Amino acid sequence: MKKPIISALLFLFVLSQLASASMSEHIVSYKIKVKLLPEEKAVAGQEVLTWLNNSDQPVGELQFHLYLNAFKNNKTTFITEGGGEHRGYKLDKKNWGYIKIEKFAVQEVPDLTDAIEYIQPDDGNEYDQTVMRVKLPKPVLPQETVTLEIDFYSKLPKVFARSGFYSDFFMVGQWFPKIGVFWKGEWNCHQYHVNTEFFADYGVYEVEITVPEEYVVGATGKRIKETSNNDGTKTYIHYQEDVHDFAWTACPDFVEFREPFRMENPHVDTEMILLIHRMHLNHKERYLNALKNGIEFYSQSYGAYPYSTITLVDPAPKATGAGGMEYPTLFTGMTMWWLPKGIYMTEMVTIHEFGHNYWYGMVGSNEFEEAWLDEGINTYSEVKATAKYFGEDQSMLNCAGLKISDLVLQRAQVMGSSQLDPILKNSWEYYSIGSYGLNTYSKAGLMLLTLENYLGEDVMSKIMRTYFERWKFKHPTSEDFLAVAEEVSGQDLSWFFDQFLNSPDRLDYAIGRIKSEEVKEPKGIFDDQAQEQEMEKGKEEGDKEKIYRNEVNVLRKGELIFPQEILIRFKEGEEVMEKWDGRERWKRYVYYRPYKLESAQVDPEYRILLDMNFTNNSKLLKPKKLSVGKHALRLMFQFQNILSLFSF
Ligand SMILES: [Zn+2]
């Protein structure tokens, strides 16, 4: 009798260890068998999905994303919103993409395929079939699971909006029926829009991929099995826990490189897998070095990279529409064989997309509704990482004597802003694709860099670590970020986030009129003794012969408010630093001195990166060549002068 009890206890112990070892709550468990059909440019799959109802209410229907249906015809929401384009690439109208559900069954109920209904929760567009709903024969009770069997056929578009084929290159993303998130008491399952990315629950993926044997395959997670079949195909099984999506790629022209990455403090032990198209082999080291930079930077800044693999996919030439996209433990880069070394595009994209493993992958916010929590925080991280590895003033370009930093480029984006949208908004409700991009990426990145300059790098770094540690795998919202920022800094930051997250308005402070005028000997009748005394004092301290009235006016030209420092320099080397709460529309400072003022500068160190015009931040009494200090800042200033000639 004892033995079985011990075995049972041991079994329970192992189970509890397994449960406590997982980093996330496993809401979903996908087992998918999928076959690549290269001739048809399609994949055929069988999916067994177990879904846990972790809410406190019975759930009577399930909702699923069928993302590829966005490319099914020219009336879908995605195609209408983007005019058939995505990030400059056009959808090939000869190659529509779609997902066809061939069977949908729930446990004992053999077939519910006819119960499938397409719904359009965001815009009611009846042609859009990117969300389906299935009413269940009986509800799933709280803490119970339901297991579904779904057979599907996914026809891939010619590479467009992250996924598809180009010749024999396949990027298989958003390719399977994917359950929405039951969140805050209802289904959160938005349609696929031209501006939206994704939102999903964590769990376990085990995917069996069968391809013709000449294809090289990369996929989310660790390869646990590889078999040669006797029909000229091979099967690869990949497994990963604690992720919320699964993507894969296949191409006979990939060359695979595997290299371990290990570091201490924090402890990271992972395998870098580079699948590089043979046309780009000359950039192998650029990719690998940038990937190392990314793993090191994010691990040191936010927390150790925890997965056992990271796969970097280099899309085929002409398939760049699939480039620069993130999936858990796998992402796509971007390069061209001719790309000069000093243009750090490949490096920047690699670091950026790797970084998504943190904000998109592990933190897992709702990108449909609060995209900045991923793209904005990631842009902030990318600007810092590229500055660290490639130089502060040349982190994007250091070529033929020309240097441009990532920061300058981010500012250039925002300067062109039409100020029609705030940072925080449902992604599909922005005025335009451009407005979505500049707000959720660049402006949100600059907002966090401005916050960092305001609070100090140490405090900001603690905020970011705390936010990542506390909220990873938990779908935080903007309010959760704000709460961490306030808790760690010990400051009320609602004034900051209220303005910069929620208002489309502009921040711009400028030096207005400045002047120095000699004060004439008093003549006439004076009642104001204070002014007389001030003039006398000035006389005693300096040259007895001349006194100047120096006037500096600082202007708030934008609607938004930020506390300011103003540096006033005088001829004899005296410097005065004023602090202003920045609330009024203008502020005047007057100084009586035996010498003239030389210059005035608002935000003299250019710390307020959201200030949309640096060219008006300083004035010289007698204009001459301006010295702004740091190289990066001088460059930013000059670059902005050039940019101001163009209208964005
Ligand atoms: Zn991104």
Residues whose N, C-alpha, C, O or C-beta is under 5 A from the ligand:
A	BS01	ZN	E375
